[in-house]
Amino acid sequence: MSEASQEKLDAFLGKMVGDLGAIATGAGVLLGDRLGLFKALREGGKMTAAELSTRTGTQERLVREWLSGQAAAGYVEYDEAKDAFYLNAEQALVFADEDSPAFMTGAFEVLSSLWLDEEKVRQAFQSGKGVAWHDHSACLFRGTERFFRPGCNANLIDSWLPALEGVVEKLERGADVADVGCGHGASTVLMARAFPNSRFVGFDYHAPSIERARKAAEEAGVGANTRFEVATAKTYPGTYDLVAFFDCLHDMGDPAGAAAHVHGSLKPDGTWMIVEPFAHDHLAANLNPVGRVYYAASTFVCTPASLSQEVGLGLGAQAGEARLRKVVTSGGFKRFRRAAETPFNMVLEARP
């Protein structure tokens, strides 16, 4: 091993300080979200620590320390002259507006589960048995829904579905749709609200998520054309015009088997929409900030989930289009293309 360069070592340690600060600040983001501190800042404008603590029913000294840390991270603004704190417009969209396409607080909830479940994943590294989705901490389920919902809100109705050949026209007339791996049902509810003439059913093997999805449908007023059932990707019943998989194919132990089941569940002119994390086909091209997040999530959640199931293919969250194409076409699909993409997702269209 070559001798370390002091200059390069100093630069690397500087990077470490930044990374450690991000990790520590992340816990503060989760704390502020759960205590309602970010939303109170958005609603109240410039506030001292005392004013924010009064507004949220929290302890002033602790609130001041939290505000100071968030300000040091650049997540909260500080007015030195007034000794007051506030969110600028961009910070409010990211931390305090659940309907914003830039809302990111759910991601911190997801990442908290990586720390909480580190022991389970360590054991999986040694045993090779994986960690099932349902064995993770509950914050993963809620955080996943909150993290992916903004992307769906921003893209699903206006760009992803229109990118699929003839699908919107079918949905407007009235179509049968399965949302497989629906989790808490955010994507299902969004489509059901946009296309009241169509019929939607969400499937997930995780019973607690299905219960939450049913409540979400009731709250959204889409119970008339929406239902949720417990079923796996290889066993769900029915025949559909559209089957949707949102960020779940790579988590499955037997994605090729799931593809074959989807093929058998589609009408002859049906469409399978597959939304997956954005990734290039080669590792070197994924060594970037987005890849960094996705590889971490894949190490602790996605790949262990796959390895815990039958076959255990272990695609991972950065599988890339070429590997996904191979899985999909092995299930009998003849047509496959990338229909749309964002910095975080790619939308794939498969047809019989």
N, C-alpha and C positions, 0 to 999 in steps of 0.2 A: 504494500500500500504506500502510495506517495505521501510525502510530508505535507501536512495541512498548511494552506496559505492563511496567514493571519488576516489579510484583507478579506478573503472569501469567507473565513470563519466569522468575522465580525458582521459581514453582510447577512450570512445565514442566521446568526443569532438575532439580528435585527428583524428578520422575517419571523423568527420564532416568537419574539415579543408581540408582533402583530397578530400572529395566529393565536397565541395564548389570550390576548386581549379579546379577540373575536369569540373564543370559546367561553370566556368568563362573562362577556357582555350578553351572550346568548341566553344564559340562565336568567339574567336580568330582564331580558325581553319577555321570557316566559312568565316571570313574576309580575311584570307590569301588565301583561295581557290578562292574567288571571285576576289581578286586583282591580282591573278597570282603570289603571293609571293613564294609559295612552289615550283611551277614549275620553277620559275626563280632561286631559290636556287639549285635545282637539276641540272639545265643546267649550272649554273655559278660557281659551286664549292664554295670554301671558299670566303665569301664576307663580307665587312664591311657594316654597315647600310647605309652609303653614297653610296656605290657601288650598293647595292640592290635597293635603292630608285631611283637612276639614271636609272637602268636597267628597272624598272617597272613604271617609271613616277609618283612616289608617294613622299610624304613628309618625309624627312629624320628623323626628330625628332620622328614622329609617328611610322615610320618603326623600329627605334631602340627600342622603347618601346614594340612594338609587338614581335620583335625578343627576347628581354629579357624575356618576359612572356612565350613564347614558349620554350625557353631554360630552364627556371625554371621548366617547366612541363616535360622536357625530350623529347619534340617533335622535338627540333632543337638542334644541338651540338654547343658549344661555344669554340673557341680557344682563351684563355686569352692572350697568348703572342702576337697574331696578332690582337686582338680585332675584330675577324671575326667569322662569323656564317656559318654553313653548315648543310646539311642533310646527315646522314650516310645511308648506303645501305638499311637498314630496314625501316627507316623513309621515304625514297624516295618512296619505294613500297607502303607504307600506305597512304601518303599524296599527292604524285605528279605524280603517274603513273596510269592513268585511266584504263589501260589494265591489271594491276596487279590483281591477285586473292586476294591479301591482301588489295586492295584499300578500305579505310574506310571513305573517306571524305563525301560521300553521306549520310552516317548515321548521320553526324552532321547536314546536311540539313533537314533530316527527323525530328530530335529531336528539331530543331528550331521551327518547326510547332507546337509542343506541347505547347511551351510557347506562341506563337502567338495566338493559338486557345483556350487557357485556359478558357476564358470567355464563349465561346460557349459550352465547355464541362461542365463547372460549371452549366450552365443553363440546360444541359441535365441531370445532376445528380438530379436536382430538379424537372424537368418535366417528366423525363423518356422517352422522345421522341427521344433521340439519336442525332447524328450529321452525316449527310450524307457525303460520301466521297467528293462529289463535293463542299461541303460547307467549306472545309478546305482551308488553305492558299496554294497558288500555289507551294511553296517550297516543300510541301509534295509530290507532283506528280513527280517533277524533282528529288528530293532526293531519293524517293523510287526506281526509275529506276536506279539511279547511285549506290545505295546501293546493289540492288539485281543482277545487271549486272555482277559484278566480280565473284559471286558464279556460275552464269549460265555459264560464260566463262570458268571457271575452271572445271566444273563438268557435264554440260548438255550433251555434245556430247560424251565425253570420258568415263563417268561412269554412269550417270543416265539413259540415253536411252538404253545403252547396258544391264543394269540390268533388263530391261523389256523383257518379253518372246516374241521373234520373231519380235520385233518392228523395230530394225535397218535394218534387211533384207527387210522388207516391205518398209521402207523409201528409201533404196537404189534402189529398183525396181521402186518405184513410188507409193506414198500413198496420201490419202486425210487427212489433219490434221487441227483441230481447236484448236486455243490457246485462251481460254476463260478467260476474265479478263486480257487481254494482256497489259493494260496500254500503255506505250510508245513503246511497240513492241520489246523490246530488245531480249526476248526469241524467238519470232517468227522469227525475222531476223536471229538470230544465227542458228536456225534449217534450215531455207530456204537456207542459204549459204552453210551449210554442206551437204544438200540433194537436189541438183538441180532437180532431177527427180520427186520430190514430190511437192504437191500443198498445200499451207498454207494460212489459213485465220485467222486473229486475230479479236476477238470480245471484245468490252468493252462498257459499257453503257455511259461512260464519253466521250462526243464528242471531247473536246479539246485534250484528250489523243490520240484519234484515228487520229486526224489531225497530231499530232506530230509523231505518228507511221508511217503514210504514208510518211512523209518526211524522216524518218529514213530508210525506205525501199528503197526509191529513192537514198539516199546517199550511201547505202550499195550495190546498184546494183542488188537487188533481186526482182525488180518489176515484172519480167516475171512470177514468181511462187508464188507471195505473194500479198495479198490484205487485207484491214482492213475495218471493218464495225461496225457501232453502233448497239449493241444488248445486251440484258441481258442474264444471264446464264440460264434462263428459257424460252427464246424465240428465241435464235439464230437458224438459219435454216441450213439444210444440213445433209448429212450422211457421217460418217468419219471412217477411220481406227484407228485413234488416236485422242483423245481429251485430251488436257493438261490444267490443272489449276495450275498456279504458285502463291503460297502464297495469295490466294484469297478466297478459300472455306469458311474459318472461318469468313470472313468479311460479308458473305451473310446473309440476313434476313431469308431466307428459303433454307438452304443448302440441306435439304432432297428433296425439290422440284427441286432444281438444279440437284441433283443426278438422279432423275427420268427422267429429260429431257436429261441428258447425256446418260442414258441407252437407251432411245428411238432414240438417234441420232447416235449411234454406229452401225457399221456393225456387223453381228453375231459373227465374230472372232476379233472384235475390242478391244481396250485397252483404259482405262482412267488412265492417269498419274496425280497424285495429289501430288504436292510439298507443304509442310506445314512447319511452324516453328518447329524446334525440341522441343519436350516436352515429359516428362514422364506423366503417367496417374494420378499421385497423387501430390498434391500441395507440400508436404514436399520435394519431390525429385526435384522440380523445383526451390527451393530457393537457387539459385546460380547466378553467374554473367550473364550468358546468360538469365536465367529466369528473372532477374532484368530488363534487357533491354526490353525483350518481354512483360512482364507484364505492364511496363510503356507505351509502344506503344499501347498495347491492351486497356488500360484504356482510352487513349486519342483518339485513331483512330479506332481500329478494332471492339471493342464491341459497341461503340456508332454508328458506321456505320451499324452494324447488327440491332441494336435496332431501327434505323430510317426507316427500311424497313418492308415489310409484314412479318408476323410471328414473326420476331425479336428474333430468337433463342439465339443469343448472345454466340456463341461457344467460342470466344476469341482466342487470338494467342497462348495460351497454352492449347488447348483442349486435346491434347494427342491422342494416337493411338486408344484407346478403344472407346472414344466418336466419333471419326471420322469413325471408322468401323461401328458403329451403324447407323450413318447418311448415309453412302454409301450403306450399305446393305438394308436400308429401301427404297432406290430408285430402288431396284430390282436386284442388283448385287449379284452374288453367290460366286465369288472368290475375295478375298481381302488379300493382304500381304504387308509387308514392304519390298521394293526392295533394298533400299539403304539409307544411311544417312551420314550427316556431323555433325560437332558440332552445326551448325545453322539450318539445314533442315533435314526433313525425306521425302523420296520419297515412295509414296504408289501406288500400282498397283491394279486396280479393273477391273474385266472382267465379262461379262454377265453370 
